[in-house]
């Protein structure tokens, strides 16, 4: 019986290690006639997405425009200025609703619109200067102001819903285009690339517009709710001052914020 040469296993092990070390470094060379992958610009991708990309672009422009409007208009400092609140507090503490009404009419905003509606119901001959009617008129004006701004905020929700739906429609039309190529007997990758590319690009475009629009919708909706809450608190505070339920000392000085005054 022949014995195995002791150097053969060692030689085989060395050859295996050399092969394993050199294998990852070796990569197959591309065929000489392989097409080169070219980088595409955003305009190229836009054109490849088809006609539905025009509607997605309109949704993106609308989202930007509405967001800028909401950012400028839906602010507590703009909807309820602090200096106007202090001035109205002084005048209503003196039980001078006429001057307070003129201040509201000369400087219109959401807060002054609410107070104007409430001050029209002032009647010192009734209990607490007709407080119940003032509160009812103020509540109606607050609901009107909230609805007026909420219409604009809801447009963001429309764009957030519409853009992904347009992207989904582009997916369907792109896949139909690819299946038409298959039905015609053209099954090469280049024949199917156009429809698949349109499907993927429109889907990505719709999500690219819809996701920020949805975030902005919730952001400005919550911002509006906070501003409306501050207006309601301030209007209730001023009605209490005018009706006499809340007594302020030093009415000639600017009054503090409602949260600090009512304790």
BELFEN-V652937 format. One record per residue. RES is the residue in one small letter. PHI is phi in whole degrees, 0 to 359 (NA if undefined). PSI is psi in whole degrees, 0 to 359 (NA if undefined). NEAR is the number of other C-alpha atoms within 12 Angstrom. Layout:
BEGIN
RES;PHI;PSI;NEAR
RES;PHI;PSI;NEAR
END
This chain:
BEGIN
x;NA;128;3
x;276;142;4
x;267;145;7
x;291;141;9
x;294;131;10
x;294;340;9
x;274;343;11
x;294;313;12
x;300;321;12
x;295;320;13
x;294;319;13
x;296;320;14
x;297;318;13
x;296;318;14
x;297;321;14
x;295;318;14
x;295;320;13
x;295;319;14
x;293;318;14
x;294;325;13
x;286;328;12
x;270;342;12
x;296;313;12
x;297;332;10
x;285;343;10
x;269;127;10
x;233;140;8
x;295;135;9
x;286;139;8
x;294;146;9
x;299;149;8
x;297;334;8
x;261;14;7
x;288;138;8
x;289;144;9
x;278;141;9
x;278;119;6
x;259;143;7
x;282;140;9
x;251;142;11
x;277;172;10
x;297;325;13
x;293;322;14
x;296;317;16
x;295;322;22
x;298;315;27
x;293;325;21
x;290;335;27
x;291;344;37
x;91;186;33
x;292;336;23
x;293;340;33
x;295;334;38
x;294;319;23
x;289;323;27
x;295;323;37
x;297;320;30
x;298;321;21
x;297;321;37
x;292;320;33
x;295;317;21
x;297;322;28
x;297;317;37
x;295;315;25
x;296;313;21
x;294;323;30
x;295;319;32
x;296;317;18
x;299;314;21
x;295;322;33
x;295;327;25
x;277;327;18
x;262;322;26
x;270;82;33
x;219;136;27
x;299;321;28
x;296;332;24
x;272;322;26
x;282;334;37
x;216;84;37
x;296;140;25
x;291;322;23
x;293;325;22
x;292;322;36
x;297;317;37
x;295;319;28
x;294;316;31
x;295;326;44
x;297;317;43
x;298;315;30
x;290;321;31
x;284;333;37
x;294;332;33
x;274;3;25
x;57;51;30
x;238;74;26
x;292;336;34
x;296;313;23
x;294;322;21
x;296;321;35
x;295;320;31
x;296;322;22
x;298;318;29
x;293;320;30
x;287;328;22
x;281;342;14
x;227;79;24
x;287;136;20
x;197;182;28
x;298;317;41
x;293;316;46
x;292;328;38
x;295;320;35
x;294;315;40
x;291;326;49
x;298;317;37
x;296;322;31
x;288;320;39
x;292;336;41
x;293;342;29
x;264;5;29
x;294;132;33
x;209;104;22
x;289;349;19
x;281;346;11
x;261;171;14
x;295;128;16
x;55;41;23
x;57;34;28
x;65;47;24
x;298;319;31
x;300;318;22
x;291;322;23
x;297;317;34
x;294;321;34
x;294;317;25
x;295;320;28
x;295;322;37
x;295;320;29
x;295;319;21
x;293;323;30
x;296;317;38
x;298;322;24
x;294;317;20
x;296;318;33
x;297;318;32
x;295;321;19
x;298;318;19
x;279;328;32
x;293;335;28
x;300;317;21
x;290;319;30
x;297;324;39
x;293;337;29
x;298;326;32
x;296;323;39
x;294;324;32
x;297;312;26
x;294;323;39
x;294;332;34
x;271;321;29
x;287;320;33
x;298;311;39
x;296;328;36
x;294;322;27
x;295;321;36
x;297;321;37
x;294;322;29
x;297;321;30
x;296;326;35
x;298;316;31
x;295;313;24
x;295;323;28
x;294;319;31
x;291;325;25
x;298;319;20
x;298;319;25
x;293;320;28
x;292;329;21
x;295;323;19
x;296;318;22
x;295;320;19
x;295;331;13
x;277;1;13
x;89;7;12
x;260;102;16
x;245;11;15
x;288;151;13
x;304;323;14
x;294;330;15
x;288;329;20
x;267;347;25
x;295;325;24
x;297;310;28
x;293;319;29
x;293;321;29
x;297;317;31
x;299;319;35
x;297;314;35
x;288;321;30
x;291;317;38
x;294;324;41
x;296;314;34
x;296;319;28
x;297;318;42
x;297;318;39
x;290;326;28
x;297;328;28
x;271;320;37
x;290;322;37
x;294;309;26
x;297;324;26
x;297;321;35
x;294;319;30
x;298;315;22
x;295;326;33
x;299;309;32
x;293;324;23
x;297;308;22
x;286;332;34
x;296;314;30
x;294;323;22
x;296;320;27
x;293;318;39
x;298;320;26
x;295;318;21
x;294;318;29
x;296;322;36
x;297;318;24
x;295;321;29
x;296;317;40
x;297;317;36
x;297;317;29
x;292;320;40
x;295;318;42
x;298;320;34
x;299;314;37
x;291;324;49
x;294;321;45
x;296;322;30
x;295;315;33
x;292;321;40
x;287;345;35
x;94;359;21
x;289;339;18
x;236;119;22
x;262;132;24
x;246;141;30
x;265;141;16
x;67;60;14
x;292;343;23
x;281;348;17
x;263;152;17
x;303;132;23
x;281;152;31
x;288;176;26
x;297;154;26
x;303;321;27
x;295;329;13
x;274;337;12
x;275;322;21
x;266;104;19
x;222;NA;11
END
